[in-house]
Amino acid sequence: MKNVLERKMPTALGIILILGTIIGTTFLVKTGVIYLGGAAPSDNPKNVRISNISDSSLTVSYNTDAAVIGTVSIGKDKNSLETILDERDQKSGTPQQYKLHSITIQNLSPNTQYVFSITSGATTYLNNNSFFTTKTAPTLSTSPTSQPPLTGSIVSPDGTAPQEALVYLTTNKGQLLSTLTKPSGIYTIPLN
């Protein structure tokens, strides 16, 4: 009697599993794919660059996968941080969401080391658990040259201007320069 029960139990269990699989597959086919989770676009700053360094200003730029509010908190040390908005928000004082972020900090001291963090979305980001660091340039003893600015226009493959674009320029024996394009795609980078 024991041998009969032992043989029928695995068969009955197999039939139950097959019926459950058929019912589950039928349900999924009728309702479509069910997503249990997925990665949302990130607010993590990527390609962080420091450009346009002068004796009194500099620009921090980066991009994010998601459109988020971005700011930089900068100071001579971590106890004297001041929060600076994106260039496009500095006049209005109202932060907006962007995927490309360009934050120009002005009224800095010449030849001075600064620390900063980036707040992107609701998260503050550091550089490998430490503040980012940068230094302003010394004051120039000569007047700037009368070099005309670099101007141009960015156009998408479909012939329209991109909604956001950052332009970077590096020259021999020069520093990294950057600018945001205007909504029309036009940009101007001072070279003096």
C-alpha positions as CSV (number, residue, x, y, z in Angstrom):
1,M,0.0,0.0,0.0
2,K,2.9,2.4,0.8
3,N,4.3,1.9,-2.7
4,V,1.0,3.0,-4.4
5,L,0.8,6.2,-2.4
6,E,4.4,7.1,-2.9
7,R,4.0,6.8,-6.7
8,K,0.7,8.8,-6.9
9,M,1.8,11.7,-4.8
10,P,4.6,12.9,-7.2
11,T,2.2,12.5,-10.2
12,A,-0.5,14.5,-8.5
13,L,2.0,17.2,-7.5
14,G,3.2,17.3,-11.2
15,I,-0.4,17.8,-12.4
16,I,-0.9,20.6,-9.9
17,L,2.3,22.4,-11.0
18,I,1.3,22.1,-14.7
19,L,-2.2,23.5,-14.1
20,G,-0.7,26.3,-12.0
21,T,1.7,27.2,-14.8
22,I,-1.0,27.1,-17.5
23,I,-3.3,29.4,-15.3
24,G,-0.4,31.8,-14.6
25,T,0.7,32.0,-18.2
26,T,-2.9,32.6,-19.4
27,F,-3.2,35.4,-16.8
28,L,0.1,37.1,-17.9
29,V,-0.8,36.8,-21.6
30,K,-4.2,38.5,-21.0
31,T,-2.8,41.3,-18.7
32,G,0.5,41.9,-20.4
33,V,3.9,42.2,-18.8
34,I,4.0,43.2,-15.2
35,Y,7.0,45.2,-14.1
36,L,7.9,44.6,-10.5
37,G,10.5,47.4,-10.5
38,G,12.8,49.3,-12.7
39,A,15.6,51.9,-12.6
40,A,14.4,55.5,-12.7
41,P,16.5,58.1,-14.5
42,S,19.3,59.2,-12.1
43,D,20.0,62.5,-10.6
44,N,23.6,61.5,-10.0
45,P,26.0,64.3,-11.4
46,K,28.1,63.0,-14.3
47,N,31.0,64.5,-16.1
48,V,31.6,67.2,-13.4
49,R,33.9,69.8,-14.9
50,I,35.4,73.1,-13.6
51,S,35.9,75.7,-16.2
52,N,36.1,79.5,-16.8
53,I,38.5,79.9,-13.8
54,S,39.4,83.5,-13.2
55,D,40.7,85.4,-10.1
56,S,37.1,86.0,-9.0
57,S,34.9,83.3,-10.6
58,L,34.6,79.8,-11.9
59,T,32.0,77.5,-13.4
60,V,30.9,74.0,-12.3
61,S,29.1,72.0,-14.9
62,Y,27.7,68.5,-15.1
63,N,24.9,66.5,-16.6
64,T,22.2,64.2,-15.1
65,D,20.0,61.5,-16.6
66,A,16.9,63.1,-15.1
67,A,15.8,66.7,-15.2
68,V,16.4,67.9,-11.6
69,I,17.2,71.1,-9.7
70,G,21.0,71.5,-9.3
71,T,23.0,73.8,-7.0
72,V,26.6,74.1,-5.8
73,S,27.5,74.8,-2.1
74,I,30.9,76.4,-2.1
75,G,33.2,78.1,0.5
76,K,36.7,78.4,1.7
77,D,36.0,75.5,4.1
78,K,33.0,73.3,4.9
79,N,31.7,75.6,7.6
80,S,31.4,78.7,5.2
81,L,29.4,77.2,2.4
82,E,27.1,79.4,0.2
83,T,24.5,77.8,-2.1
84,I,24.7,79.0,-5.8
85,L,21.9,78.4,-8.3
86,D,22.2,77.3,-12.0
87,E,23.1,80.3,-14.3
88,R,19.6,80.2,-15.8
89,D,18.0,80.6,-12.3
90,Q,20.3,83.3,-10.8
91,K,18.2,86.3,-12.0
92,S,14.8,84.9,-10.9
93,G,16.1,83.2,-7.8
94,T,13.7,80.3,-8.5
95,P,15.5,77.0,-9.3
96,Q,14.2,75.0,-12.3
97,Q,14.9,71.4,-13.4
98,Y,17.5,70.7,-16.1
99,K,19.5,67.8,-17.4
100,L,22.5,70.0,-18.2
101,H,23.8,72.1,-15.3
102,S,26.1,75.1,-15.4
103,I,26.7,77.0,-12.2
104,T,28.9,80.1,-12.3
105,I,30.2,81.2,-8.9
106,Q,31.2,84.9,-8.7
107,N,32.8,87.2,-6.1
108,L,35.5,84.8,-5.1
109,S,38.9,85.7,-3.7
110,P,42.0,85.5,-6.0
111,N,44.4,82.6,-5.7
112,T,42.3,80.9,-3.1
113,Q,41.4,77.2,-2.5
114,Y,37.7,76.4,-2.3
115,V,35.7,73.3,-1.4
116,F,32.2,72.5,-2.8
117,S,29.5,69.9,-3.0
118,I,26.8,69.4,-5.6
119,T,23.2,69.1,-4.7
120,S,21.3,67.3,-7.5
121,G,17.7,66.7,-6.9
122,A,17.3,65.9,-3.2
123,T,20.8,64.4,-2.8
124,T,24.1,66.1,-1.9
125,Y,27.1,64.6,-3.8
126,L,30.7,64.7,-2.8
127,N,33.9,63.6,-4.6
128,N,34.6,60.1,-3.2
129,N,33.2,61.1,0.3
130,S,35.2,64.3,0.3
131,F,34.4,67.8,-0.9
132,F,35.4,68.7,-4.4
133,T,38.2,71.2,-4.4
134,T,39.3,74.0,-6.8
135,K,41.4,77.1,-6.7
136,T,40.9,80.5,-8.3
137,A,43.5,82.1,-10.5
138,P,45.8,84.8,-9.3
139,T,45.0,88.4,-10.3
140,L,46.6,89.2,-13.7
141,S,49.1,92.1,-13.7
142,T,48.4,92.8,-17.4
143,S,45.2,93.8,-19.2
144,P,43.3,91.1,-21.1
145,T,43.9,90.8,-24.8
146,S,41.4,92.1,-27.3
147,Q,40.8,88.6,-28.7
148,P,37.3,88.4,-30.2
149,P,34.9,85.8,-28.7
150,L,34.3,82.4,-30.2
151,T,30.7,82.3,-31.5
152,G,28.7,79.6,-33.1
153,S,25.5,77.6,-33.2
154,I,24.5,74.1,-32.3
155,V,22.0,72.3,-34.5
156,S,20.4,68.9,-34.0
157,P,20.4,66.4,-36.9
158,D,16.8,67.4,-37.6
159,G,17.8,71.0,-38.1
160,T,16.4,72.4,-34.8
161,A,18.3,73.9,-31.9
162,P,18.6,71.5,-28.9
163,Q,16.7,72.5,-25.8
164,E,19.9,72.4,-23.7
165,A,23.5,72.3,-24.8
166,L,26.9,72.9,-23.1
167,V,29.8,74.0,-25.2
168,Y,33.4,73.3,-24.0
169,L,36.6,74.7,-25.5
170,T,40.2,73.9,-24.6
171,T,43.2,75.5,-26.2
172,N,46.9,74.8,-26.2
173,K,48.4,76.2,-22.9
174,G,44.9,77.4,-22.0
175,Q,42.2,76.4,-19.6
176,L,38.8,74.7,-20.1
177,L,36.2,77.2,-21.1
178,S,32.4,76.5,-21.2
179,T,29.1,78.1,-21.9
180,L,25.4,77.2,-22.2
181,T,23.8,77.8,-25.5
182,K,20.8,80.1,-25.9
183,P,17.4,78.5,-26.7
184,S,18.2,79.3,-30.4
185,G,21.4,77.2,-30.1
186,I,23.7,80.2,-30.4
187,Y,26.8,80.3,-28.1
188,T,29.5,82.9,-27.3
189,I,32.7,82.0,-25.4
190,P,34.9,85.0,-24.4
191,L,38.6,84.2,-25.3
192,N,40.2,87.2,-23.4
